[in-house]
């Protein structure tokens, strides 16, 4: 989901239900941004979360075959390409935690 569609979706949710809380969390060492919107919809309290990450172009692994040798990993990230993942959660009162909703099950 590109930025334009994400912000349009947030506007629609805000217009229909009202957004209670909206946060953005940056994780610089992983080049990741997590955007969260919490709202009360028709099914109860919901949380929509979008994770944006830089695409990993290459994974470099350095290791030694000696006993006790250490292994290191280095990732090469793209400066221009990004990947997005959107997840919808519903608040479960019994468990007291957010439960992920599978989008594929919503259409059936």
C-alpha positions in Angstrom: 0.0 0.0 0.0 1.6 3.2 -1.1 1.6 6.4 0.9 -1.3 8.0 -1.0 -3.6 5.0 -0.4 -2.5 4.8 3.3 -3.4 8.4 4.0 -6.6 8.2 2.1 -7.6 5.1 4.2 -6.7 7.0 7.4 -8.9 9.9 6.3 -11.8 7.6 5.6 -11.5 5.9 9.0 -11.3 9.3 10.7 -14.3 10.5 8.9 -16.4 7.4 9.6 -15.3 6.4 13.1 -12.8 8.9 14.4 -9.2 8.0 15.2 -8.6 7.8 19.0 -4.8 7.5 18.8 -2.2 7.8 16.0 1.5 7.1 16.5 4.6 6.7 14.4 7.7 4.8 15.6 11.1 4.9 13.9 13.6 2.1 14.1 16.7 3.6 12.4 19.0 0.5 12.7 16.5 -1.6 10.7 15.3 1.3 8.5 11.8 0.7 9.6 8.8 2.9 10.3 5.7 1.7 12.1 2.5 3.8 11.8 -0.4 2.9 14.0 -4.0 4.2 14.1 -6.4 3.0 16.9 -10.2 3.5 16.4 -13.5 2.1 17.5 -15.3 0.6 14.4 -18.4 -1.4 13.9 -16.7 -4.5 15.3 -15.3 -2.8 18.4 -11.9 -1.4 19.1 -9.5 -1.9 16.2 -5.8 -1.1 15.4 -4.5 -0.6 11.9 -0.7 -0.9 11.6 1.5 -0.2 8.6 5.2 -1.2 8.6 7.4 0.4 6.0 10.9 -1.1 5.5 13.7 -0.5 3.1 14.1 -3.4 0.6 17.1 -5.7 1.4 19.2 -5.9 -1.7 21.9 -8.2 -0.3 22.8 -10.2 2.8 26.4 -10.7 3.5 27.4 -13.5 5.9 31.0 -13.8 7.2 32.0 -16.9 9.2 34.9 -19.0 10.2 35.0 -22.8 10.1 37.1 -22.8 13.2 35.6 -24.0 16.5 34.4 -21.0 18.4 34.6 -18.7 15.4 31.9 -16.0 15.2 29.4 -15.3 12.5 28.4 -11.8 11.4 25.7 -10.7 9.0 25.5 -7.4 7.2 22.5 -6.2 5.2 22.7 -3.9 2.2 19.5 -1.8 2.0 18.0 0.0 -1.0 17.8 3.8 -0.6 14.8 4.1 -3.0 12.7 1.0 -2.8 10.4 0.3 0.2 8.1 -2.5 1.2 4.9 -2.0 3.1 2.8 -4.4 5.3 -0.6 -3.5 6.6 -2.1 -5.5 9.5 -5.5 -5.1 11.2 -5.9 -6.0 14.9 -9.0 -6.3 17.0 -8.9 -5.8 20.8 -9.8 -9.0 22.6 -11.3 -8.2 26.0 -10.9 -11.7 27.4 -7.2 -12.0 26.6 -6.5 -8.3 27.2 -4.4 -8.1 24.0 -4.6 -7.3 20.3 -5.5 -10.2 18.0 -4.6 -10.1 14.3 -7.4 -10.3 11.8 -6.7 -12.2 8.6 -7.9 -10.1 5.6 -8.5 -13.3 3.5 -11.2 -14.4 5.9 -13.1 -11.1 5.8 -14.3 -11.6 2.2 -16.0 -15.0 2.9 
